[in-house]
Amino acid sequence: MQKIPIDRAMPGMKLAKPVANDRGIVLCGQGAELTEEIIERLSGMGVKRITVEGHPIDTGEPEKSLSQHIDELHARFRKVEGDPLMKRIKDIFLERLKETADE
């Protein structure tokens, strides 16, 4: 999956995650196939970025490897290493990273 600016979206792309507004109301559901009309509506509602399936566009930024994501996760939780709750949260994120790498 890839997060892209709404102005780079094209008809035929599929949403990998639902699009919600600032209040959490879902504007377009996961799996929806984008049309020109949907893209215009989302843009008109102030949506700036969407997450689509695959990696359909070159953003000019290299994709991070799983090991890079894991290193960043460890760095972010370094200050709270002794906290058991924060360790559990970190473990959940680590598990999810590994799951998404397998998709």
C-alpha positions in Angstrom: 0.0 0.0 0.0 1.1 3.6 -0.6 0.0 6.9 0.8 -0.3 9.4 -2.0 -1.5 13.0 -2.4 -5.1 13.2 -3.6 -4.0 15.2 -6.7 -1.9 12.2 -7.8 -4.8 9.7 -7.5 -6.2 8.2 -10.7 -9.4 6.4 -11.6 -9.1 2.7 -11.2 -6.9 2.9 -8.1 -8.3 1.1 -5.0 -8.3 2.4 -1.5 -6.2 0.3 0.9 -7.6 2.2 3.9 -10.9 4.0 4.4 -10.8 7.8 4.0 -12.3 9.7 7.0 -12.8 13.4 7.8 -11.4 15.2 10.8 -14.3 14.0 12.9 -13.7 10.3 12.0 -16.7 10.0 9.6 -15.8 7.6 6.8 -16.1 9.4 3.4 -15.0 6.4 1.3 -14.5 2.8 2.4 -11.6 0.5 2.1 -11.5 -1.4 -1.2 -13.4 1.3 -3.1 -12.3 1.8 -6.6 -11.6 5.4 -7.4 -13.4 7.2 -10.1 -12.9 10.8 -11.3 -16.0 11.8 -9.5 -14.9 10.2 -6.2 -11.5 11.9 -6.5 -13.1 15.3 -7.1 -15.5 14.9 -4.1 -12.7 13.8 -1.7 -10.5 16.7 -2.9 -13.5 19.1 -2.5 -14.0 17.9 1.1 -10.4 18.8 2.0 -8.8 15.4 1.8 -5.1 15.8 1.1 -3.7 12.2 1.1 -5.2 8.8 0.6 -3.8 5.2 1.0 -4.1 3.1 -2.1 -3.3 -0.6 -2.8 0.1 -1.4 -4.2 2.7 1.2 -5.2 1.1 2.8 -8.3 3.2 6.0 -8.4 6.8 7.0 -8.0 6.8 9.6 -5.3 10.5 10.2 -5.7 11.2 8.8 -2.3 12.7 5.4 -1.8 10.5 2.9 0.0 11.8 1.9 3.5 12.8 -1.7 4.2 11.3 -3.7 7.0 14.6 -3.4 8.9 14.5 0.4 8.6 11.0 0.5 9.9 11.9 -1.7 12.9 15.0 0.4 13.6 12.8 3.6 13.7 10.3 1.8 16.0 13.1 0.9 18.4 14.4 4.5 18.4 11.0 5.9 19.1 10.4 3.7 22.1 14.0 4.0 23.5 13.1 6.6 26.2 10.4 4.3 27.7 12.2 1.0 27.6 11.4 0.2 31.3 7.6 0.8 31.0 5.8 -2.5 30.6 2.7 -0.9 29.0 4.9 0.9 26.4 6.8 -2.3 25.7 3.4 -4.0 24.9 2.5 -1.2 22.6 5.8 -1.4 20.9 5.4 -5.2 20.5 2.0 -4.6 18.9 3.5 -2.2 16.4 6.3 -4.6 15.7 3.9 -7.4 15.0 1.9 -5.2 12.7 5.0 -4.1 10.8 5.9 -7.7 10.2 2.4 -8.6 9.1 2.2 -5.8 6.5 5.6 -6.8 5.2 4.2 -10.2 4.4 1.2 -8.8 2.5 
